[in-house]
Amino acid sequence: MLMMITLIIGGLLLLFAGGEFLVRGSVGVARRLGMSELLIGLTLVGFGTSMPELVTSLEALAEGATGISVGNVLGSNVANVLLVIGAACLISPILTNPRALARDGLVMIAATILFAGVLWFDGFTRLTGLVLVALLAAYLVTSVLMDRRSGSPAADVHSGEAEVVETHGPLWLSLLLALGGIAGVVLGAKFLVTGGSDLARVFGISETVIGLSIVAVGTSLPELVTSIMSAIKGKSDVALGNVIGSNIFNILGIMGISAAVYPFSILAPSSAPAGAPADVEAMQYAPGESLVTTQDMGALALSVFLLILFAYTGRRLARGEGVVLLLAYAIYMAMSFNLIPIPGGPA
C-alpha cells in the first residue's frame, strides 16, 4: 500500500515538475533562436502543457491500461474547464473577448464532437489517429497564417500565453531544463500509471475512473499553474485561451498520436491479457461494454456548454461562475466514485 501511494504521489510530482521544466526550457530555447511569441504560444506552450497527458496516455496503452489512457484525456478536458477555469475565477475574475476566442472555441467544439463520435463507434484505429494528427497540424498552420495578420484578436491571446512563461539564463540552461523536463514527465508517467493500476486493483475501482480523476488532475497541473499565473498577472483571457488550446491538443494530438502508435478499443475484453494491469476492467465491465460511460460523455458535454455559456454570452467570468464550475466538478467526481446515487443506476 505504501509503495502504491508513493508511486502515485511521486508520479504526480514528477509530472508537474517535468511539465514546468519542459515548458520553460523549450520556450527559453525558442526565444534564444528568435522564434516569435505568437508561434511559441500557439505551439510550444500548448504542446508543453499537454506533454504529461501524452506521455501518460502512451505509457498506459503500452501497459494495457486503456481505461487510464482514455480517461486521462477525457478527464483532463473536463478538469481543464471545471477545475482549472473554476479555480482561476476564484483568484481573479476572467475578462473575455468573444472575438479573440471565437475561432479556437469553434475548433474545440468541433474536436469534442469528433471525439464523441470516435468514442461512440469505437474507432481508435491507426488511420483515425493519423487523421486526428493531420487535423491538428492543419489547425496550427491555419492559426499561424491567420494570426500573423495585423489586428487579429486571437494573436494577442496566443502571444500572451508565451509571455506568461518567464525564462532566464543562457541557452545551455534552457536546454538542460527541457531535457530534464522530458525525463521527469516520462518517469512520472510510468510511476503514475503503475500506481494508478495498483490502486484500481486493490480497491476494485475501474481504471477509467482512476484516469478520469487522479491521473487527469495530475496531468492538468501545468494548465492549472499557467491559468492561475495568467489570472494573477492580469492576463485572464490568456487563461481561457490556454484551456481551449489544451483541450484541442488533448483530443487531436494526444488521442491522435496514441491511436496511431497503439491502436486500441474502448470495449471491455472478456478477460484481461495475461500479465496486463487492465484486469480490473474485466471485473468492472461486462464483455463488450464501453469503458467510457454516458455519464462521462455528459460531463464533457456539460463542461463545454458551461464554458461557451460563460465565455461567449458575457464578458466576465466572475467568482460566482467559478463556484458553479467547481461545484459541477465536485459532483461529477462524487458520482464517478459512487458517492452520489446515479438515477437509474445500480443501488
N, C-alpha and C positions, 0 to 999 in steps of 0.2 A: 504493500500500500504506500509506504513512504517513498519507494523508488518511483512509483507511478506519479505521485504528486510532484516529486522533484523533477521528473521529466516534463510534465505539463508546465510547471512554473518556469523551469529553465528554458523550455522551448518558447514560451511567450516572451520572456525577457530577451532572448537572442533574436527573435523575430522583430521585436520592437527596436532594439539597438541596431541590429543589422539593417533594417529598413531605413532608419535615420541616417546611419553612416553612408549607406549606398546613395541615398538622395543627395546628401551634402557633398559627398565625394564626386559623384558624376556631374552634378551641377557646377562644382568648382572646376573640374577639368574642362567642361564645356565653355565656361566663361574664359578660361585661360586660352582656349583655342578660338575665341572670338564668336561663338555662337550667340545669336540674338536671344534676348529674354523671352520673346514670343515663342520661338522654337523650343527653348528649354522648358517653358511652362507647359506647352502642348504635348511634348514627347517625354522628356526625361523625368519631370515631376510625376506625370501620370504613370509611366512605367515603373518608376522607383517606388511610389507608394503602393502599387499593385503587385510588386515583386513578392512580398510574403504570401499573398494568395496564390500566385502562380506556382511557386516552388512547393508550397504545401499541397496544392491540388495534384501536382505531378508525383510528389512523394506518396500521397495517399493512393493514387491509382497504381503506382508501382508496387505497393504493398497489398493491393487487392481491396482497399477500403474505399469503395466507390461512394458510399454514403458520406464520408468525410469530405471527399473531393467536391461533389455536387453541393452538399450542404454548406460547404465553406463559401462558395461563390454566391449562392442564393442568400445565405445568411449575412454575408458581408454587404450585399446590396441593400438588404433590409436594415442592417445596423448602420450603414453609412447615412441613411436618411433619418431613421427614427432615433438612433442613439447619438451619432456624430453631430448632425444638424441640431437635434434637440439640446444637446449639451452646449453647443456653441451659442445657441439662442439665449440660454440662461446666463451665459457670461456677458454677452453683448448682443442686443437686437441686430438682426441681419437686414440691411437695406438691400433691396433687389432692383435690378434693372431688367425688366422682361425682354427688352430688345437684345440685350447682351447675352441672355441665356436662351433665347428662343431656338436657335439652330441646334445647339447641343442638347437642349431639352427634348426637342423632337427626335433627335437621333437616339437619345436614351429611351424614349417611349417605344420607338420602332425596334430597338435592340431587345427590350424587355418582352415585347410581343413575340419577336422571333424566338427568343429563349424559351418562352412558354410553349410555343408551337413545337420546338425540338423536343422539349420535355414530354409533351403530350404524345408525340409519335415515337418517342424513344429513339431519336435519330442521331445519336452521337457517334457517327461514323467518321472515318478519316477524311472523307470528302466533305462532310459537314464542317469539320474542324478547319480545313483549308479554306472553305468559303467564308467562314467567320473571320479568319485572319485576313483574308483578302478585303473583306468589308471594312475591317479596322484600318487597314492600310489606305483604302480609298477615302475613308473619313478623315484621316490625318492629312493626307495630301490636299484634299479639298479645303480643309480648315486652314492650312498654312497659306494656300493661294488666296482664299477669301480674306483672311485676317491681315494679309500684307497690304490690302487696300487701305488707303487713308480713310479715317473716320469709322472703321469697323468697331462697333462697341464690344464685340466678343474678344477683339485683340487685347483690349485693356485688361479683361479678366484673365486671359492666359498669361499675359506678361506679369500680371500681379501674382499669379501662382509661383512664378520663378522668383520674383522679388522678395517674397516671404522667406525664401530659403537663404539664410546668410552663410557666406563662405569666407573663410580667412586662410591665410597661409599659402605656401608655394605649391607648385604643380605636383611635386612628389608626395606632399601630404594629402592632397586630394585623391591622388591615385591610390595611396595606401588606405584611405578611408573607404573608397569604393570597393577595393578588393576585400578589405576586412568586412565590409557590409555584406558582400556576396557570401563570404564564408559563414557569417553569422546567420544569415537567412537560411542557407542550406542546412546547417547543423540544427538550427531552431526548428525548422520544418520537420526534420527527422525525429527530434525529441517529441514534438507536439503530436505528430501522427501516432507514434508508438505509445505515448502516454494516453492519448485520447482513445485509441483502440483498446488498451488495457482497461481504462475506465468503463468503457461500454460493456466489456465482457464481465467485469466484476459486478457491476450494478444492473446488468441486464437492460441497459439503455441502448436505443438504436444509435448506430454510428452516425446516421444522418442528423439526429438531434445534437450529438456532440459537435458535428461540423457546423450546424446552424447556430450554435451557442458559443461554447468555449473557443473553438477554432476560429469562427467568424469574427468574434470580438477581438481576439488576439491579432489576427491578420489585418484588422481595420484600425489598429492603433496608430499607424502612420497618418492615415486620413484624419483621425481624431486630433492628433497633435497639430497637423497642418491647419486644420479648420479653426481650432482654438487660437492658435497663434495669429491667424488671419483676422479673427474677430477682435483680439486684443489690440492689434496694430491698426484697427480701423478699416481693414480691407474685408469687410463682411461679405461682399459679393463674391470675393475670391473663394471664401469658404464654401459657398454654394456651388460655384463653378468647379471646385476641386472634387466635390462629391459627385456631381453629374458626370464629370470626366472619368472618375474612378469607376463608376457603375458601368459606363460604356466599355472601359478597358476590361473589367471583370468578365463581362459577357462575351464580347467579341474576341478579346485577346486571350484571357485565361482559359475559358471553356474551349475556344478555338484551338489553342496550342495543345491543351490537354487531350482533346479528342483526336487531333492529328497525330500526337505521339502515342497515346494509349486509347484507341477506340474502345468504348465501353457501353454497357447497358445499365439503365437505372431500374430494371426489373429484378426483383429479388430472385436469386437462384434457388433451386430445390434443395441444395446443400452447398456449403461453402467449399471453396477449393482447399485441398489439403494444405495445412500449414498457414493459410491466409488468415489475417486478423479479422476478416469480414464475417466470421461465423456468427457473430451476434445478429447480423442482418437476417440470417435464415431463421433465427428464433423470433424476431420481431415482426417479420412479414411473411405472408403466405407466398408460396412459389408463384412467380409471375406478377406479384403485386409491386406497384411502383414504390421506390424508396422515397419519393417526394410526394407529399400528400396535398390535397386540395387546400388544406389549411395553410401550408407553406406558400403555395402559389397565391392564396388570398392575401397573405401578409405582404408578399412582394407587390401585388397589385395595389394594396392599400397604401403602402409607403410611397409609390409613385404618384398615386392620386393625391395624397396629402401634400407632397412636395409641389406638385403642379398647382394645387388649390392655393397654398400659402404663398408660393413664389410668384405666380403669374396673375393672381386676382388682386393683389395688393402690392405695396412697395416696401413692406417691412414684415419681417418675421420677429415678433416680439416674444417676451418671455412666456406669455400665455400659449403661443403656438409651440414653444419649446416644451412646455409641460405636457401638452397634448401628444406630441411626438414621443416623449419619454414614457408617458403612461401607456401608449399603444405598444411600445416595445416591451415594457414590463408585462403587459397582459399576454402578448404573443409568447414570451419566454415561459410564463407560467402555464399556458396551455400546452406548450411543447413538452414540458416535463410533467404534464397531467396534474398540475396543482390546481387547475380550474377545470371543472367538468365541461366537456365539449358536448353541445346539444346533438343528440343522435349518436354519440359515440359510446364506447363500452363503459360500463359502470365502474 
